[in-house]
Amino acid sequence: MPPKPTRSNDLQSLTDIDKLVHEPARLMILAYLYVVESADFIFLIRQTDLTWGNLSAHISKLEAAGYVEVTKEFVGKKPHTMLSLTAEGRAAFRTYRQNMKRVLDDLPD
């Protein structure tokens, strides 16, 4: 029988997980924004399959945390929303990835 993971080793990193990032929809948004310089709202709707309102609510939370920068402009007469990760958002995503890797790598097979 494999040894049980203890809070002091294998699973300790879970306490360091950023719960704002860990939520699946927000994690997906951050992952898409991490690999591009910026993306528009329509691109994220198509990629994430979230509804307009759901994506907007998650973006608002990420913006309030300082993880995402939202730029609103008009293209012709149509509103256009561009999104990009802030330096803090990039750091939060990197830290999240490192913590999750540590947790998963430390688990016994």
C-alpha positions as CSV (number, residue, x, y, z in Angstrom):
1,M,0.0,0.0,0.0
2,P,1.5,3.4,-1.0
3,P,2.2,5.8,1.8
4,K,-0.5,8.4,2.4
5,P,0.5,11.9,1.3
6,T,0.9,14.2,4.3
7,R,0.0,17.9,4.5
8,S,3.6,18.6,5.3
9,N,5.0,17.2,2.0
10,D,3.0,16.1,-1.1
11,L,-0.1,18.2,-0.7
12,Q,1.3,21.3,1.1
13,S,1.5,23.2,-2.2
14,L,-2.3,23.0,-2.5
15,T,-2.6,25.5,0.2
16,D,-0.6,27.9,-1.9
17,I,-2.9,27.6,-5.0
18,D,-4.4,30.9,-6.0
19,K,-8.2,30.1,-5.9
20,L,-9.0,33.0,-8.2
21,V,-6.8,31.3,-10.9
22,H,-7.9,27.8,-10.0
23,E,-11.5,28.3,-11.0
24,P,-11.8,26.4,-14.4
25,A,-13.3,29.2,-16.5
26,R,-10.7,31.8,-15.2
27,L,-7.9,29.3,-15.6
28,M,-8.9,28.8,-19.2
29,I,-9.0,32.6,-19.8
30,L,-5.6,33.1,-18.3
31,A,-4.1,30.2,-20.3
32,Y,-5.3,31.7,-23.6
33,L,-4.1,35.1,-22.6
34,Y,-0.8,33.8,-21.4
35,V,0.2,32.6,-24.9
36,V,-0.8,35.8,-26.8
37,E,0.1,39.5,-26.4
38,S,-3.6,40.3,-26.4
39,A,-7.0,38.9,-27.5
40,D,-10.4,40.4,-28.1
41,F,-13.6,39.4,-26.3
42,I,-15.0,37.6,-29.3
43,F,-11.9,35.4,-29.6
44,L,-12.2,34.4,-26.0
45,I,-15.9,33.6,-26.3
46,R,-15.1,31.3,-29.3
47,Q,-12.2,29.6,-27.6
48,T,-13.7,29.1,-24.2
49,D,-17.3,28.5,-25.2
50,L,-18.5,30.7,-22.3
51,T,-21.5,32.8,-22.6
52,W,-21.1,36.6,-23.0
53,G,-22.3,37.3,-19.5
54,N,-20.2,34.5,-17.9
55,L,-17.0,35.6,-19.7
56,S,-17.7,39.2,-18.7
57,A,-18.2,38.2,-15.0
58,H,-14.9,36.2,-15.0
59,I,-13.0,39.0,-16.8
60,S,-14.3,41.5,-14.2
61,K,-12.9,39.4,-11.3
62,L,-9.6,39.0,-13.0
63,E,-9.5,42.7,-13.8
64,A,-10.3,43.6,-10.2
65,A,-7.4,41.4,-9.0
66,G,-5.1,43.2,-11.3
67,Y,-4.5,40.1,-13.5
68,V,-6.1,41.3,-16.7
69,E,-6.1,44.7,-18.4
70,V,-9.3,45.6,-20.4
71,T,-9.1,48.1,-23.1
72,K,-12.4,49.3,-24.7
73,E,-12.5,51.1,-28.0
74,F,-14.7,51.6,-31.0
75,V,-13.9,50.1,-34.4
76,G,-16.1,52.2,-36.7
77,K,-19.3,52.3,-34.6
78,K,-18.9,49.0,-33.0
79,P,-17.5,48.5,-29.5
80,H,-14.3,46.4,-29.3
81,T,-12.9,45.0,-26.1
82,M,-9.2,43.9,-26.0
83,L,-7.8,41.9,-23.1
84,S,-4.2,41.2,-22.0
85,L,-2.5,39.8,-19.0
86,T,-0.7,42.3,-16.7
87,A,2.7,41.5,-15.4
88,E,0.9,40.5,-12.1
89,G,-1.4,38.2,-14.1
90,R,1.5,36.5,-15.9
91,A,3.3,36.0,-12.6
92,A,0.1,34.6,-11.0
93,F,-0.4,32.1,-13.8
94,R,3.3,31.0,-13.7
95,T,3.1,30.5,-9.9
96,Y,-0.1,28.6,-10.3
97,R,1.5,26.3,-12.9
98,Q,4.6,25.7,-10.7
99,N,2.5,24.9,-7.6
100,M,0.2,22.5,-9.5
101,K,3.2,20.8,-11.1
102,R,4.8,20.4,-7.7
103,V,1.6,18.9,-6.2
104,L,1.1,16.5,-9.1
105,D,4.8,15.5,-9.4
106,D,5.0,14.7,-5.7
107,L,2.1,12.3,-5.6
108,P,3.0,8.7,-5.5
109,D,2.2,6.6,-8.7
